[in-house]
Amino acid sequence: MELERHDLGRGAWYALALGFVPDHEAVMAALVAELPLVQEPLTIAGKTYLTPRLTSWHGDPGCAYRYSGRVFEPSPWTPGLTALRDRLEATTGVRYHTVLANLYRGGDDAMGAHADNERELGPAAPDDVLIASVSLGAERRFVLVRNKDRADRVELLLGGGSLLVMGGATQRDWRHHVPRTKRPVGPRLNLTFRLFRAAAG
Ligand SMILES: O=C(O)CCC(=O)C(=O)O
């Protein structure tokens, strides 16, 4: 498996590898059975919505995370998540502290434009954030848009079993999203493994 690195300028980069999880459908089925995936409420400008996807947050003890005005305490690592974290460590040499699981049940489920730039994230948010994103199940579009020039965008197709690593200043200078699609698509489970600054020391 080869990670192909792409430079986004000003210290931002991403790297993509296909076939990181060859048995991705089986791994996804096991994780969906294992994880306490729920549709979380999300408050934006005083209005509360349900997230258009199911989520579950896991990590080392003490890795609390702030997102959209809420504090999330991670649930413990599960056997399936630990196996993927260990596989990532063997491939990339990095041991991640937390993971956010997102289950997109179909084309109506999506992720709005955002950057993972919270100050808790390591090695040193926002200038240097390392995120490993593992996709299982159906292929979905993943779009990176530069903050200062929205015409500057990169569209990736994240197929089942792929690994996308975003690093350096990508979370400072770019936002990313997973758009809705009218195309009939099956479920997709995405796992974003993150470094937690305090845990990294
Ligand atoms: O589903 C994806 O590929 C993206 C997930 C994501 O952006 C996130 O967890 O912050």
The ligand as a Gaussian input file, in Angstrom:
#p B3LYP/6-31G(d) Opt

LIG

0 1
 O      -16.635000      11.422000       6.091000
 C      -15.611000      11.998000       5.768000
 O      -14.895000      11.627000       4.848000
 C      -15.217000      13.278000       6.487000
 C      -15.394000      13.234000       7.981000
 C      -14.997000      14.552000       8.609000
 O      -14.874000      15.542000       7.948000
 C      -14.777000      14.644000      10.043000
 O      -14.927000      13.646000      10.776000
 O      -14.437000      15.749000      10.500000

